[in-house]
């Protein structure tokens, strides 16, 4: 009988209370070993000059680190310091983040990036068509507009061009990105390439129109065209002649009224 068999036999013969104590002690030893391994990995990453980017998780209240907040723009977080901070695509996809969501980033002293959603914006749901452009970027067409979607979301839901998908969009702000919620029907739209081309052209035309509208001069700065009639001051001499003419016309009208009112006398 080897040593392991002997240990197993002696463990089985222990009283129930003592067996429970040993199990608890072993569990604590395992947890302690896991923490030691995690600390060693963090130290190794720090020594190698690498930063670990992970999903948000709770940190100890006593832990120190740099806290930065800012809105999510569909790919990155725009910090209050004006810098861009990469958001893990898997986290953004699984959390269904949309543009405008407020995030809090904690950069711990050991270089870990911990994200947490602290201010979700109001959302709306929509149905759309999964598409892909020549550059390999994925879009969802909904309400005649193409919205970018993360590759991680496309991979997670195994979506393919032509699939009908449900997406989440910010309700009150204009966005360029959407979050995939689920695949509704696979291969529902065969002519998705034509739909993408038409939607892209229409969207570019709308954006160009908005740009022209913003760049057009305001009414205060408008300069009249040379062909537009210009207002000229009235010549006093012309005004006097006009007044005299009006007086002559008025006299003639009164004289005519007098002649009508005065009856003619027949001579015998």
C-alpha positions, 0 to 999 in steps of 0.5 A: 500500500503506497502513501496516498492510499494510506492517507485516504484510508486514514482520512475516511476513518476520521470523525465527521467533525474532524473531517470537516475541519480538514476540508476547511483547512484545505480550502483555505490553503487553496485560496491562499495559494490562488491569491499568492499566484495572482499577486505573483502574476501582477508583480510579473506584469509590472516588472515586464512593463505590461498592463492588464486590461480586464473586465470590471470587478470590485476592488478593496476600499483601501486599495489605491489607484487612479480613477478616471470617468468619461463617456463611451464613444462606441470603441473607447472611453473619452476621459475627463482629461481628454485622453482616450482609454481602450475598452475591452471589446468583450466587455463592451459587447457582453455589457451591451454598451452604447454611445454615451454610457458613462464609465469609470476606469480604475487604474490600479497600482499594479497596472490593471484596468478595471472598468465599471458602468456608472451612468447608462443612457436611455436606450431604444431597441430596433431590428436591422440587417447585418452587413459588411463593407469591403474593408471588413467592417460590420454594420447593421442597417436599421431605419435606413442608416448603417451603424457600426458594430463591434467584431467581438459582438459579431463573433459572439453571436456568430452573425453573418451578413444578411442576418436579421438582428436586434440591436440596442441604440441610445434613445436621445442622442445621434450615434454611429454605433449599435450594440447587438442584442441577438440574432433574430433570423439567419439569412433573412436578407439576400440583397444586403449588399445593395441595401448597404450601398443605398443606405451609405450613399443616403447617409453620406448625402445627409451628412454633407447637407448637414455640413453645408448647413453648418458652414452657410453664412448667417443672415447677419453676415449675408452680403447682397448680390450685385443683381439684387435691387438696392434701396435708394433715397427719394429725391426731394424734388420728385417728392414735391412734384408728387405732392402737387400732382396729388393736390391737383387730382384732389381739386379735380375730384372735388370740382366734379363732386360739386358739379354733380351736386348742383342742379342745372336750370332750364332757360325758358 
